[in-house]
Amino acid sequence: MKKSISMALAFITAVTLTAGSSSVLADDTSTTASSTTSSSTTTDAKDFQEHKTKILKHISDRLTKIQQIQACVQAANDPQSMKACKPHRHKHHDHDTNG
């Protein structure tokens, strides 16, 4: 029991020290990032917005597919109809064939 408590305290201390050193490193990188020129900042901001838009569209597309699968599973009345909701991408995993 005492050993468990000692180990827990040691773990908490290690985590606390690691978290503290991470925040110091974050402060160091923020000062470096603020020293960029204004011309590259506008290009970076445009690239960032384009990238952000692309990522958000990708997420939206994935969410739509997941919601379609969810609706299909909710409507399924038997295992075979549920299996049809999301076909496997790899055909070689088909266990229904003989051979």
N, C-alpha and C positions, 0 to 999 in steps of 0.2 A: 504494500500500500504506500509506504513512504517512498519507495523507489519509483513508483508510478507518478507520484506527485512531483518528485524531483525531476523526472524526465519531462513531465508536462511543463514545468517552470523553465527548464532549459530550452525546450522547443519554443515557448512563447517569447523568451528573451532573444533567441536567434531570429525569429520572425520579425520582432520589433526592430532589432538592429539592422536587418536586411531592408526593411521598409524605410527606415531612416536614411540609409545610404542611397537608396533609389531616389528619394526626393532630392538629395544633394546633387546627384548626377543629372536629374531633370533640370535643376536650376542652372547647371553649367551649360547644358545644351541650349537652353532658351536664350542665353546671352549671345551665343554663337549664331543662332538663327536670326536674331534681330539685327545683325550687321550686314544683311544682304542689301543690294542696291535697289532703288525704286523701279528701274526698268525691268529687272528680272522678276521683281515682285508682281508686276502687272501680268507678265507672261505666266508666271507660276500660278497666279490667282485664276487666270483663264483656263489653264490646263487642269487645275484643281476642280473648277466648276464642271468642266467637260467630263472629267473622270468621275466626279460625284454623280452627275446625271446618268452616266452609263451604269454605274454600280446600282443606283436606285432603280433603274429600269430592269436590270437583271434580277434584283430582289423581287420586284413587283411581278415579273414573269414567273419566277419560282413560286411565289405565294399563290398566284392564280392556279398553277398546276396542282399544288398541294390542296387547295380548296376544292378543285374538281375531283381529286382522288378521295378526299374526305367525304364529299357528297355521294360519290359512288359507293363507298364502303357503308355509309349510313343507310343507303337504299338497298344494299345487298340482302338477299333472303337465304342464301346458302353459300357454302364455301367456294363453289365454282364461280358464282357471280362475283363474289368478293375478290377472288384471284384475278378476275378479268379487269378489275379496277386499276391495277398497276402491273402490267406485264413485265416479266423479267427481261433485262437487256441481253443477258447471256443465254442463248438457247441451249447450250450444252449442259445446263443445270436441270433440264427437264427430267424428272424422275418417273414420268408416266410411260416412257417408251421402254420396250423390251430390248435388251442387248447389252 
